[in-house]
Amino acid sequence: MTPISLLIQACGLSTAEAATFLDIRPDTVRSWSTGRRKPHPENIDRLRELYDTISHAALSAVEQIDSIVPDGAPCEIGYPSDDHEAQTLGYPCVGAWKVMAGMVIAELDRPVTLVPRGSTPASAAAMDAHNK
């Protein structure tokens, strides 16, 4: 375990996804994770920025849900079906979206149901609002 491997995991990225996100080879990520090599500071910065983006998105989602859904009422969160859909939402992969959703669920004081994006009127409306 290394600090960079924990940061990669905290962002919800696999080794391959981290390599794609950072535009490097997967064996480079593996060498960082084992401590054989040290990552360049700019790669650490990019992962920190991704984590900050995920955290800010989670806080924003909680604020939006709390402002729209009555106290204690259940809410739906639409999930991306694949990495391509996650990328249209601003995440490099579904794993990064899951980190954000986990943060949201942890902060909400209400029941949450996960549904495929656009599969219900509420999630379709949320998609429309997000895409504007």
N, CA, C and O atoms as CSV, one atom per row, in Angstrom:
chain,resi,resn,atom,element,x,y,z
A,1,MET,N,N,0.852,-1.174,0.000
A,1,MET,CA,C,0.000,0.000,0.000
A,1,MET,C,C,0.898,1.239,0.000
A,1,MET,O,O,1.882,1.325,0.734
A,2,THR,N,N,0.524,2.176,-0.840
A,2,THR,CA,C,1.261,3.436,-0.938
A,2,THR,C,C,0.255,4.585,-0.944
A,2,THR,O,O,-0.926,4.365,-1.213
A,3,PRO,N,N,0.701,5.799,-0.655
A,3,PRO,CA,C,-0.233,6.930,-0.713
A,3,PRO,C,C,-0.909,7.065,-2.079
A,3,PRO,O,O,-2.100,7.367,-2.151
A,4,ILE,N,N,-0.162,6.846,-3.157
A,4,ILE,CA,C,-0.760,6.996,-4.488
A,4,ILE,C,C,-1.790,5.905,-4.744
A,4,ILE,O,O,-2.813,6.165,-5.378
A,5,SER,N,N,-1.541,4.688,-4.265
A,5,SER,CA,C,-2.531,3.628,-4.481
A,5,SER,C,C,-3.813,3.929,-3.709
A,5,SER,O,O,-4.908,3.639,-4.192
A,6,LEU,N,N,-3.688,4.506,-2.522
A,6,LEU,CA,C,-4.882,4.889,-1.763
A,6,LEU,C,C,-5.648,6.004,-2.468
A,6,LEU,O,O,-6.879,5.992,-2.498
A,7,LEU,N,N,-4.930,6.959,-3.029
A,7,LEU,CA,C,-5.581,8.053,-3.750
A,7,LEU,C,C,-6.304,7.527,-4.989
A,7,LEU,O,O,-7.418,7.955,-5.290
A,8,ILE,N,N,-5.677,6.609,-5.700
A,8,ILE,CA,C,-6.315,6.004,-6.875
A,8,ILE,C,C,-7.591,5.285,-6.454
A,8,ILE,O,O,-8.627,5.429,-7.104
A,9,GLN,N,N,-7.525,4.512,-5.371
A,9,GLN,CA,C,-8.711,3.811,-4.873
A,9,GLN,C,C,-9.780,4.790,-4.404
A,9,GLN,O,O,-10.967,4.580,-4.654
A,10,ALA,N,N,-9.367,5.857,-3.726
A,10,ALA,CA,C,-10.330,6.851,-3.241
A,10,ALA,C,C,-11.080,7.513,-4.388
A,10,ALA,O,O,-12.214,7.960,-4.217
A,11,CYS,N,N,-10.452,7.578,-5.550
A,11,CYS,CA,C,-11.097,8.139,-6.745
A,11,CYS,C,C,-11.951,7.106,-7.479
A,11,CYS,O,O,-12.618,7.440,-8.458
A,12,GLY,N,N,-11.936,5.866,-7.018
A,12,GLY,CA,C,-12.743,4.828,-7.642
A,12,GLY,C,C,-12.155,4.262,-8.919
A,12,GLY,O,O,-12.877,3.693,-9.737
A,13,LEU,N,N,-10.858,4.411,-9.097
A,13,LEU,CA,C,-10.210,3.977,-10.331
A,13,LEU,C,C,-9.487,2.650,-10.153
A,13,LEU,O,O,-8.849,2.417,-9.126
A,14,SER,N,N,-9.585,1.791,-11.145
A,14,SER,CA,C,-8.746,0.602,-11.215
A,14,SER,C,C,-7.378,1.028,-11.744
A,14,SER,O,O,-7.179,2.183,-12.118
A,15,THR,N,N,-6.454,0.100,-11.771
A,15,THR,CA,C,-5.134,0.396,-12.337
A,15,THR,C,C,-5.258,0.840,-13.784
A,15,THR,O,O,-4.657,1.836,-14.188
A,16,ALA,N,N,-6.040,0.098,-14.567
A,16,ALA,CA,C,-6.215,0.443,-15.987
A,16,ALA,C,C,-6.904,1.792,-16.148
A,16,ALA,O,O,-6.525,2.585,-17.011
A,17,GLU,N,N,-7.918,2.057,-15.318
A,17,GLU,CA,C,-8.634,3.337,-15.409
A,17,GLU,C,C,-7.740,4.503,-15.006
A,17,GLU,O,O,-7.798,5.572,-15.614
A,18,ALA,N,N,-6.913,4.299,-13.983
A,18,ALA,CA,C,-5.969,5.352,-13.584
A,18,ALA,C,C,-4.980,5.624,-14.710
A,18,ALA,O,O,-4.655,6.777,-14.993
A,19,ALA,N,N,-4.507,4.567,-15.348
A,19,ALA,CA,C,-3.568,4.738,-16.459
A,19,ALA,C,C,-4.216,5.512,-17.602
A,19,ALA,O,O,-3.596,6.408,-18.175
A,20,THR,N,N,-5.452,5.172,-17.932
A,20,THR,CA,C,-6.163,5.889,-18.995
A,20,THR,C,C,-6.374,7.344,-18.605
A,20,THR,O,O,-6.125,8.249,-19.402
A,21,PHE,N,N,-6.833,7.569,-17.376
A,21,PHE,CA,C,-7.094,8.928,-16.902
A,21,PHE,C,C,-5.826,9.782,-16.952
A,21,PHE,O,O,-5.876,10.952,-17.332
A,22,LEU,N,N,-4.700,9.197,-16.572
A,22,LEU,CA,C,-3.437,9.940,-16.515
A,22,LEU,C,C,-2.644,9.866,-17.814
A,22,LEU,O,O,-1.593,10.494,-17.941
A,23,ASP,N,N,-3.144,9.103,-18.770
A,23,ASP,CA,C,-2.488,8.917,-20.070
A,23,ASP,C,C,-1.070,8.356,-19.909
A,23,ASP,O,O,-0.098,8.867,-20.466
A,24,ILE,N,N,-1.004,7.289,-19.127
A,24,ILE,CA,C,0.261,6.580,-18.914
A,24,ILE,C,C,0.002,5.082,-19.047
A,24,ILE,O,O,-1.137,4.661,-19.250
A,25,ARG,N,N,1.046,4.290,-18.933
A,25,ARG,CA,C,0.901,2.842,-19.061
A,25,ARG,C,C,0.464,2.219,-17.735
A,25,ARG,O,O,0.866,2.693,-16.673
A,26,PRO,N,N,-0.356,1.158,-17.784
A,26,PRO,CA,C,-0.784,0.497,-16.549
A,26,PRO,C,C,0.381,-0.015,-15.696
A,26,PRO,O,O,0.292,0.001,-14.469
A,27,ASP,N,N,1.472,-0.470,-16.325
A,27,ASP,CA,C,2.592,-0.958,-15.521
A,27,ASP,C,C,3.260,0.176,-14.734
A,27,ASP,O,O,3.880,-0.068,-13.699
A,28,THR,N,N,3.135,1.404,-15.221
A,28,THR,CA,C,3.643,2.556,-14.463
A,28,THR,C,C,2.816,2.745,-13.197
A,28,THR,O,O,3.366,2.978,-12.121
A,29,VAL,N,N,1.495,2.644,-13.324
A,29,VAL,CA,C,0.618,2.758,-12.151
A,29,VAL,C,C,0.929,1.636,-11.165
A,29,VAL,O,O,0.998,1.871,-9.958
A,30,ARG,N,N,1.117,0.421,-11.671
A,30,ARG,CA,C,1.451,-0.707,-10.789
A,30,ARG,C,C,2.774,-0.457,-10.053
A,30,ARG,O,O,2.903,-0.784,-8.874
A,31,SER,N,N,3.742,0.118,-10.747
A,31,SER,CA,C,5.035,0.377,-10.090
A,31,SER,C,C,4.894,1.434,-8.994
A,31,SER,O,O,5.604,1.384,-7.989
A,32,TRP,N,N,3.988,2.384,-9.182
A,32,TRP,CA,C,3.716,3.362,-8.117
A,32,TRP,C,C,3.052,2.673,-6.933
A,32,TRP,O,O,3.387,2.925,-5.776
A,33,SER,N,N,2.102,1.800,-7.250
A,33,SER,CA,C,1.313,1.145,-6.203
A,33,SER,C,C,2.155,0.218,-5.340
A,33,SER,O,O,1.843,0.002,-4.169
A,34,THR,N,N,3.216,-0.328,-5.909
A,34,THR,CA,C,4.102,-1.198,-5.129
A,34,THR,C,C,5.235,-0.421,-4.473
A,34,THR,O,O,5.973,-0.966,-3.652
A,35,GLY,N,N,5.371,0.842,-4.832
A,35,GLY,CA,C,6.429,1.668,-4.270
A,35,GLY,C,C,7.753,1.553,-5.002
A,35,GLY,O,O,8.753,2.118,-4.558
A,36,ARG,N,N,7.779,0.826,-6.126
A,36,ARG,CA,C,9.023,0.706,-6.894
A,36,ARG,C,C,9.428,2.027,-7.531
A,36,ARG,O,O,10.614,2.335,-7.650
A,37,ARG,N,N,8.432,2.803,-7.938
A,37,ARG,CA,C,8.702,4.110,-8.554
A,37,ARG,C,C,7.819,5.152,-7.890
A,37,ARG,O,O,6.765,4.837,-7.338
A,38,LYS,N,N,8.263,6.381,-7.953
A,38,LYS,CA,C,7.470,7.491,-7.410
A,38,LYS,C,C,6.766,8.203,-8.563
A,38,LYS,O,O,7.363,8.429,-9.616
A,39,PRO,N,N,5.498,8.553,-8.362
A,39,PRO,CA,C,4.775,9.278,-9.417
A,39,PRO,C,C,5.269,10.713,-9.528
A,39,PRO,O,O,5.746,11.299,-8.555
A,40,HIS,N,N,5.147,11.261,-10.714
A,40,HIS,CA,C,5.457,12.676,-10.910
A,40,HIS,C,C,4.417,13.511,-10.160
A,40,HIS,O,O,3.253,13.118,-10.089
A,41,PRO,N,N,4.813,14.637,-9.608
A,41,PRO,CA,C,3.875,15.486,-8.865
A,41,PRO,C,C,2.632,15.869,-9.667
A,41,PRO,O,O,1.546,15.980,-9.098
A,42,GLU,N,N,2.775,16.074,-10.983
A,42,GLU,CA,C,1.598,16.464,-11.766
A,42,GLU,C,C,0.554,15.346,-11.819
A,42,GLU,O,O,-0.640,15.624,-11.929
A,43,ASN,N,N,0.993,14.086,-11.742
A,43,ASN,CA,C,0.032,12.985,-11.716
A,43,ASN,C,C,-0.708,12.939,-10.381
A,43,ASN,O,O,-1.912,12.687,-10.337
A,44,ILE,N,N,0.017,13.181,-9.309
A,44,ILE,CA,C,-0.632,13.263,-7.995
A,44,ILE,C,C,-1.633,14.414,-7.995
A,44,ILE,O,O,-2.749,14.271,-7.497
A,45,ASP,N,N,-1.235,15.548,-8.551
A,45,ASP,CA,C,-2.129,16.709,-8.614
A,45,ASP,C,C,-3.396,16.400,-9.400
A,45,ASP,O,O,-4.486,16.801,-8.992
A,46,ARG,N,N,-3.272,15.698,-10.517
A,46,ARG,CA,C,-4.457,15.360,-11.326
A,46,ARG,C,C,-5.410,14.459,-10.551
A,46,ARG,O,O,-6.627,14.619,-10.648
A,47,LEU,N,N,-4.873,13.515,-9.782
A,47,LEU,CA,C,-5.725,12.646,-8.967
A,47,LEU,C,C,-6.363,13.426,-7.820
A,47,LEU,O,O,-7.526,13.200,-7.486
A,48,ARG,N,N,-5.614,14.334,-7.224
A,48,ARG,CA,C,-6.194,15.186,-6.170
A,48,ARG,C,C,-7.319,16.051,-6.737
A,48,ARG,O,O,-8.356,16.228,-6.097
A,49,GLU,N,N,-7.111,16.581,-7.925
A,49,GLU,CA,C,-8.152,17.389,-8.573
A,49,GLU,C,C,-9.390,16.545,-8.862
A,49,GLU,O,O,-10.515,17.009,-8.681
A,50,LEU,N,N,-9.184,15.311,-9.310
A,50,LEU,CA,C,-10.325,14.424,-9.551
A,50,LEU,C,C,-11.075,14.171,-8.253
A,50,LEU,O,O,-12.304,14.228,-8.229
A,51,TYR,N,N,-10.350,13.891,-7.173
A,51,TYR,CA,C,-11.008,13.655,-5.887
A,51,TYR,C,C,-11.774,14.896,-5.434
A,51,TYR,O,O,-12.895,14.784,-4.940
A,52,ASP,N,N,-11.185,16.064,-5.597
A,52,ASP,CA,C,-11.880,17.311,-5.252
A,52,ASP,C,C,-13.139,17.487,-6.093
A,52,ASP,O,O,-14.176,17.900,-5.576
A,53,THR,N,N,-13.057,17.179,-7.373
A,53,THR,CA,C,-14.220,17.278,-8.257
A,53,THR,C,C,-15.322,16.343,-7.794
A,53,THR,O,O,-16.490,16.728,-7.744
A,54,ILE,N,N,-14.951,15.107,-7.454
A,54,ILE,CA,C,-15.922,14.127,-6.963
A,54,ILE,C,C,-16.563,14.635,-5.675
A,54,ILE,O,O,-17.784,14.579,-5.527
A,55,SER,N,N,-15.754,15.125,-4.749
A,55,SER,CA,C,-16.269,15.626,-3.465
A,55,SER,C,C,-17.212,16.807,-3.659
A,55,SER,O,O,-18.272,16.862,-3.036
A,56,HIS,N,N,-16.835,17.748,-4.515
A,56,HIS,CA,C,-17.685,18.917,-4.765
A,56,HIS,C,C,-18.992,18.500,-5.437
A,56,HIS,O,O,-20.052,19.040,-5.120
A,57,ALA,N,N,-18.922,17.554,-6.353
A,57,ALA,CA,C,-20.135,17.070,-7.021
A,57,ALA,C,C,-21.072,16.412,-6.015
A,57,ALA,O,O,-22.289,16.575,-6.098
A,58,ALA,N,N,-20.512,15.674,-5.072
A,58,ALA,CA,C,-21.338,15.030,-4.048
A,58,ALA,C,C,-22.029,16.070,-3.172
A,58,ALA,O,O,-23.226,15.965,-2.904
A,59,LEU,N,N,-21.280,17.065,-2.730
A,59,LEU,CA,C,-21.881,18.116,-1.899
A,59,LEU,C,C,-22.966,18.865,-2.658
A,59,LEU,O,O,-24.016,19.180,-2.098
A,60,SER,N,N,-22.716,19.147,-3.914
A,60,SER,CA,C,-23.703,19.830,-4.747
A,60,SER,C,C,-24.956,18.983,-4.914
A,60,SER,O,O,-26.070,19.502,-4.853
A,61,ALA,N,N,-24.780,17.685,-5.125
A,61,ALA,CA,C,-25.932,16.792,-5.286
A,61,ALA,C,C,-26.755,16.734,-4.005
A,61,ALA,O,O,-27.985,16.755,-4.058
A,62,VAL,N,N,-26.089,16.662,-2.857
A,62,VAL,CA,C,-26.803,16.640,-1.577
A,62,VAL,C,C,-27.608,17.921,-1.407
A,62,VAL,O,O,-28.776,17.875,-1.020
A,63,GLU,N,N,-26.994,19.062,-1.694
A,63,GLU,CA,C,-27.704,20.340,-1.580
A,63,GLU,C,C,-28.905,20.383,-2.514
A,63,GLU,O,O,-29.979,20.845,-2.130
A,64,GLN,N,N,-28.726,19.904,-3.734
A,64,GLN,CA,C,-29.823,19.919,-4.701
A,64,GLN,C,C,-30.953,18.999,-4.254
A,64,GLN,O,O,-32.122,19.381,-4.310
A,65,ILE,N,N,-30.617,17.801,-3.816
A,65,ILE,CA,C,-31.645,16.861,-3.356
A,65,ILE,C,C,-32.374,17.439,-2.157
A,65,ILE,O,O,-33.604,17.414,-2.109
A,66,ASP,N,N,-31.630,17.962,-1.185
A,66,ASP,CA,C,-32.259,18.519,0.016
A,66,ASP,C,C,-33.151,19.717,-0.297
A,66,ASP,O,O,-34.115,19.976,0.424
A,67,SER,N,N,-32.835,20.451,-1.369
A,67,SER,CA,C,-33.661,21.612,-1.712
A,67,SER,C,C,-34.920,21.223,-2.489
A,67,SER,O,O,-35.882,21.991,-2.531
A,68,ILE,N,N,-34.921,20.049,-3.098
A,68,ILE,CA,C,-36.048,19.637,-3.937
A,68,ILE,C,C,-36.943,18.610,-3.249
A,68,ILE,O,O,-38.168,18.695,-3.330
A,69,VAL,N,N,-36.333,17.644,-2.575
A,69,VAL,CA,C,-37.078,16.530,-1.982
A,69,VAL,C,C,-37.444,16.895,-0.545
A,69,VAL,O,O,-36.580,17.326,0.219
A,70,PRO,N,N,-38.720,16.728,-0.164
A,70,PRO,CA,C,-39.124,17.044,1.213
A,70,PRO,C,C,-38.308,16.248,2.243
A,70,PRO,O,O,-37.866,15.132,1.973
A,71,ASP,N,N,-38.117,16.846,3.428
A,71,ASP,CA,C,-37.349,16.199,4.498
A,71,ASP,C,C,-37.833,14.779,4.749
A,71,ASP,O,O,-39.029,14.532,4.901
A,72,GLY,N,N,-36.891,13.859,4.788
A,72,GLY,CA,C,-37.190,12.469,5.101
A,72,GLY,C,C,-37.793,11.659,3.973
A,72,GLY,O,O,-37.862,10.433,4.058
A,73,ALA,N,N,-38.231,12.328,2.913
A,73,ALA,CA,C,-38.837,11.610,1.789
A,73,ALA,C,C,-37.755,10.861,1.017
A,73,ALA,O,O,-36.612,11.311,0.945
A,74,PRO,N,N,-38.119,9.723,0.445
A,74,PRO,CA,C,-37.123,8.976,-0.328
A,74,PRO,C,C,-36.737,9.712,-1.606
A,74,PRO,O,O,-37.477,10.569,-2.090
A,75,CYS,N,N,-35.584,9.372,-2.137
A,75,CYS,CA,C,-35.164,9.955,-3.408
A,75,CYS,C,C,-34.525,8.878,-4.277
A,75,CYS,O,O,-34.092,7.831,-3.795
A,76,GLU,N,N,-34.483,9.167,-5.557
A,76,GLU,CA,C,-33.839,8.275,-6.516
A,76,GLU,C,C,-32.552,8.930,-7.003
A,76,GLU,O,O,-32.479,10.145,-7.185
A,77,ILE,N,N,-31.559,8.104,-7.204
A,77,ILE,CA,C,-30.323,8.555,-7.831
A,77,ILE,C,C,-30.121,7.685,-9.062
A,77,ILE,O,O,-30.027,6.461,-8.966
A,78,GLY,N,N,-30.055,8.334,-10.216
A,78,GLY,CA,C,-29.849,7.598,-11.462
A,78,GLY,C,C,-28.378,7.305,-11.674
A,78,GLY,O,O,-27.536,8.198,-11.581
A,79,TYR,N,N,-28.073,6.048,-11.960
A,79,TYR,CA,C,-26.672,5.668,-12.145
A,79,TYR,C,C,-26.332,5.455,-13.618
A,79,TYR,O,O,-27.193,5.058,-14.403
A,80,PRO,N,N,-25.090,5.717,-13.992
A,80,PRO,CA,C,-24.660,5.490,-15.375
A,80,PRO,C,C,-24.523,3.996,-15.649
A,80,PRO,O,O,-24.095,3.231,-14.784
A,81,SER,N,N,-24.888,3.596,-16.853
A,81,SER,CA,C,-24.850,2.175,-17.200
A,81,SER,C,C,-23.455,1.695,-17.587
A,81,SER,O,O,-23.173,0.498,-17.528
A,82,ASP,N,N,-22.588,2.613,-17.981
A,82,ASP,CA,C,-21.240,2.221,-18.397
A,82,ASP,C,C,-20.304,3.423,-18.300
A,82,ASP,O,O,-20.723,4.532,-17.968
A,83,ASP,N,N,-19.035,3.179,-18.595
A,83,ASP,CA,C,-18.044,4.254,-18.493
A,83,ASP,C,C,-18.342,5.407,-19.444
A,83,ASP,O,O,-18.113,6.568,-19.105
A,84,HIS,N,N,-18.848,5.095,-20.621
A,84,HIS,CA,C,-19.170,6.165,-21.574
A,84,HIS,C,C,-20.222,7.106,-20.981
A,84,HIS,O,O,-20.088,8.327,-21.058
A,85,GLU,N,N,-21.255,6.533,-20.397
A,85,GLU,CA,C,-22.292,7.375,-19.788
A,85,GLU,C,C,-21.723,8.143,-18.594
A,85,GLU,O,O,-22.070,9.307,-18.389
A,86,ALA,N,N,-20.858,7.509,-17.809
A,86,ALA,CA,C,-20.217,8.210,-16.687
A,86,ALA,C,C,-19.393,9.387,-17.198
A,86,ALA,O,O,-19.366,10.449,-16.576
A,87,GLN,N,N,-18.722,9.199,-18.329
A,87,GLN,CA,C,-17.914,10.274,-18.904
A,87,GLN,C,C,-18.780,11.444,-19.357
A,87,GLN,O,O,-18.346,12.594,-19.278
A,88,THR,N,N,-20.000,11.172,-19.831
A,88,THR,CA,C,-20.885,12.276,-20.212
A,88,THR,C,C,-21.312,13.082,-18.991
A,88,THR,O,O,-21.726,14.235,-19.112
A,89,LEU,N,N,-21.208,12.467,-17.812
A,89,LEU,CA,C,-21.541,13.156,-16.562
A,89,LEU,C,C,-20.323,13.834,-15.931
A,89,LEU,O,O,-20.441,14.501,-14.903
A,90,GLY,N,N,-19.157,13.661,-16.550
A,90,GLY,CA,C,-17.955,14.308,-16.044
A,90,GLY,C,C,-17.051,13.426,-15.202
A,90,GLY,O,O,-16.131,13.927,-14.556
A,91,TYR,N,N,-17.296,12.122,-15.196
A,91,TYR,CA,C,-16.475,11.184,-14.434
A,91,TYR,C,C,-15.686,10.317,-15.406
A,91,TYR,O,O,-16.193,9.993,-16.480
A,92,PRO,N,N,-14.464,9.932,-15.063
A,92,PRO,CA,C,-13.685,9.123,-15.997
A,92,PRO,C,C,-14.198,7.695,-16.159
A,92,PRO,O,O,-13.906,7.032,-17.154
A,93,CYS,N,N,-14.972,7.223,-15.167
A,93,CYS,CA,C,-15.476,5.851,-15.214
A,93,CYS,C,C,-16.609,5.700,-14.200
A,93,CYS,O,O,-16.842,6.584,-13.375
A,94,VAL,N,N,-17.304,4.574,-14.275
A,94,VAL,CA,C,-18.391,4.305,-13.336
A,94,VAL,C,C,-17.865,4.264,-11.901
A,94,VAL,O,O,-18.549,4.707,-10.978
A,95,GLY,N,N,-16.663,3.738,-11.709
A,95,GLY,CA,C,-16.095,3.664,-10.361
A,95,GLY,C,C,-15.983,5.025,-9.696
A,95,GLY,O,O,-16.266,5.156,-8.505
A,96,ALA,N,N,-15.577,6.033,-10.441
A,96,ALA,CA,C,-15.483,7.392,-9.890
A,96,ALA,C,C,-16.872,7.924,-9.556
A,96,ALA,O,O,-17.055,8.595,-8.539
A,97,TRP,N,N,-17.858,7.624,-10.418
A,97,TRP,CA,C,-19.234,8.035,-10.131
A,97,TRP,C,C,-19.719,7.364,-8.851
A,97,TRP,O,O,-20.400,7.995,-8.043
A,98,LYS,N,N,-19.374,6.083,-8.656
A,98,LYS,CA,C,-19.803,5.356,-7.454
A,98,LYS,C,C,-19.257,6.005,-6.185
A,98,LYS,O,O,-19.949,6.057,-5.168
A,99,VAL,N,N,-18.031,6.494,-6.238
A,99,VAL,CA,C,-17.464,7.194,-5.078
A,99,VAL,C,C,-18.323,8.408,-4.752
A,99,VAL,O,O,-18.666,8.640,-3.593
A,100,MET,N,N,-18.669,9.185,-5.781
A,100,MET,CA,C,-19.515,10.366,-5.576
A,100,MET,C,C,-20.865,9.952,-4.994
A,100,MET,O,O,-21.335,10.557,-4.030
A,101,ALA,N,N,-21.486,8.929,-5.569
A,101,ALA,CA,C,-22.803,8.492,-5.100
A,101,ALA,C,C,-22.729,7.982,-3.663
A,101,ALA,O,O,-23.643,8.220,-2.873
A,102,GLY,N,N,-21.658,7.291,-3.322
A,102,GLY,CA,C,-21.490,6.831,-1.950
A,102,GLY,C,C,-21.405,7.987,-0.969
A,102,GLY,O,O,-21.969,7.926,0.123
A,103,MET,N,N,-20.700,9.043,-1.360
A,103,MET,CA,C,-20.621,10.241,-0.516
A,103,MET,C,C,-22.002,10.865,-0.342
A,103,MET,O,O,-22.362,11.294,0.754
A,104,VAL,N,N,-22.773,10.913,-1.426
A,104,VAL,CA,C,-24.124,11.481,-1.368
A,104,VAL,C,C,-24.987,10.667,-0.416
A,104,VAL,O,O,-25.640,11.224,0.466
A,105,ILE,N,N,-24.991,9.357,-0.594
A,105,ILE,CA,C,-25.819,8.483,0.238
A,105,ILE,C,C,-25.424,8.609,1.705
A,105,ILE,O,O,-26.289,8.602,2.581
A,106,ALA,N,N,-24.128,8.723,1.980
A,106,ALA,CA,C,-23.662,8.859,3.360
A,106,ALA,C,C,-24.142,10.158,4.001
A,106,ALA,O,O,-24.361,10.204,5.211
A,107,GLU,N,N,-24.308,11.209,3.205
A,107,GLU,CA,C,-24.709,12.516,3.731
A,107,GLU,C,C,-26.222,12.704,3.831
A,107,GLU,O,O,-26.694,13.497,4.645
A,108,LEU,N,N,-26.977,11.988,3.015
A,108,LEU,CA,C,-28.425,12.185,2.996
A,108,LEU,C,C,-29.082,11.511,4.195
A,108,LEU,O,O,-28.707,10.405,4.586
A,109,ASP,N,N,-30.059,12.187,4.764
A,109,ASP,CA,C,-30.829,11.619,5.871
A,109,ASP,C,C,-32.196,11.204,5.339
A,109,ASP,O,O,-33.235,11.703,5.770
A,110,ARG,N,N,-32.159,10.267,4.383
A,110,ARG,CA,C,-33.391,9.820,3.745
A,110,ARG,C,C,-33.107,8.513,3.017
A,110,ARG,O,O,-31.953,8.209,2.716
A,111,PRO,N,N,-34.151,7.737,2.732
A,111,PRO,CA,C,-33.958,6.518,1.941
A,111,PRO,C,C,-33.569,6.869,0.505
A,111,PRO,O,O,-34.066,7.843,-0.061
A,112,VAL,N,N,-32.689,6.078,-0.069
A,112,VAL,CA,C,-32.214,6.300,-1.434
A,112,VAL,C,C,-32.419,5.023,-2.241
A,112,VAL,O,O,-32.136,3.921,-1.771
A,113,THR,N,N,-32.912,5.191,-3.453
A,113,THR,CA,C,-33.022,4.088,-4.399
A,113,THR,C,C,-32.144,4.417,-5.596
A,113,THR,O,O,-32.188,5.530,-6.121
A,114,LEU,N,N,-31.352,3.450,-6.021
A,114,LEU,CA,C,-30.531,3.621,-7.215
A,114,LEU,C,C,-31.276,3.036,-8.405
A,114,LEU,O,O,-31.749,1.900,-8.361
A,115,VAL,N,N,-31.375,3.823,-9.465
A,115,VAL,CA,C,-32.088,3.400,-10.674
A,115,VAL,C,C,-31.245,3.745,-11.895
A,115,VAL,O,O,-30.442,4.677,-11.848
A,116,PRO,N,N,-31.419,3.003,-12.990
A,116,PRO,CA,C,-30.712,3.395,-14.212
A,116,PRO,C,C,-31.141,4.802,-14.623
A,116,PRO,O,O,-32.320,5.144,-14.534
A,117,ARG,N,N,-30.196,5.610,-15.068
A,117,ARG,CA,C,-30.515,6.980,-15.481
A,117,ARG,C,C,-31.581,6.972,-16.562
A,117,ARG,O,O,-31.490,6.221,-17.533
A,118,GLY,N,N,-32.584,7.806,-16.389
A,118,GLY,CA,C,-33.632,7.961,-17.388
A,118,GLY,C,C,-34.701,6.895,-17.358
A,118,GLY,O,O,-35.587,6.899,-18.213
A,119,SER,N,N,-34.651,5.963,-16.385
A,119,SER,CA,C,-35.609,4.858,-16.373
A,119,SER,C,C,-36.933,5.206,-15.701
A,119,SER,O,O,-37.912,4.479,-15.870
A,120,THR,N,N,-36.984,6.289,-14.949
A,120,THR,CA,C,-38.216,6.720,-14.295
A,120,THR,C,C,-38.428,8.199,-14.607
A,120,THR,O,O,-37.488,8.886,-15.008
A,121,PRO,N,N,-39.647,8.693,-14.429
A,121,PRO,CA,C,-39.874,10.124,-14.685
A,121,PRO,C,C,-38.941,11.031,-13.879
A,121,PRO,O,O,-38.457,12.040,-14.392
A,122,ALA,N,N,-38.691,10.674,-12.621
A,122,ALA,CA,C,-37.828,11.522,-11.787
A,122,ALA,C,C,-36.392,11.513,-12.294
A,122,ALA,O,O,-35.754,12.563,-12.375
A,123,SER,N,N,-35.879,10.329,-12.638
A,123,SER,CA,C,-34.488,10.299,-13.105
A,123,SER,C,C,-34.366,10.899,-14.501
A,123,SER,O,O,-33.327,11.465,-14.840
A,124,ALA,N,N,-35.420,10.783,-15.317
A,124,ALA,CA,C,-35.403,11.430,-16.637
A,124,ALA,C,C,-35.394,12.950,-16.479
A,124,ALA,O,O,-34.688,13.648,-17.206
A,125,ALA,N,N,-36.178,13.459,-15.528
A,125,ALA,CA,C,-36.203,14.904,-15.282
A,125,ALA,C,C,-34.848,15.381,-14.767
A,125,ALA,O,O,-34.373,16.451,-15.148
A,126,ALA,N,N,-34.231,14.582,-13.900
A,126,ALA,CA,C,-32.908,14.946,-13.392
A,126,ALA,C,C,-31.886,14.957,-14.524
A,126,ALA,O,O,-31.009,15.820,-14.564
A,127,MET,N,N,-31.998,13.995,-15.448
A,127,MET,CA,C,-31.100,13.968,-16.608
A,127,MET,C,C,-31.279,15.224,-17.442
A,127,MET,O,O,-30.306,15.850,-17.861
A,128,ASP,N,N,-32.538,15.588,-17.680
A,128,ASP,CA,C,-32.809,16.788,-18.469
A,128,ASP,C,C,-32.224,18.021,-17.794
A,128,ASP,O,O,-31.623,18.867,-18.457
A,129,ALA,N,N,-32.397,18.128,-16.476
A,129,ALA,CA,C,-31.882,19.284,-15.740
A,129,ALA,C,C,-30.359,19.318,-15.792
A,129,ALA,O,O,-29.764,20.385,-15.939
A,130,HIS,N,N,-29.734,18.159,-15.672
A,130,HIS,CA,C,-28.264,18.099,-15.694
A,130,HIS,C,C,-27.715,18.457,-17.064
A,130,HIS,O,O,-26.662,19.085,-17.169
A,131,ASN,N,N,-28.420,18.063,-18.107
A,131,ASN,CA,C,-27.932,18.275,-19.469
A,131,ASN,C,C,-28.162,19.689,-19.986
A,131,ASN,O,O,-27.668,20.028,-21.062
A,132,LYS,N,N,-28.895,20.522,-19.256
A,132,LYS,CA,C,-29.154,21.905,-19.699
A,132,LYS,C,C,-27.980,22.790,-19.449
A,132,LYS,O,O,-28.026,23.981,-19.760
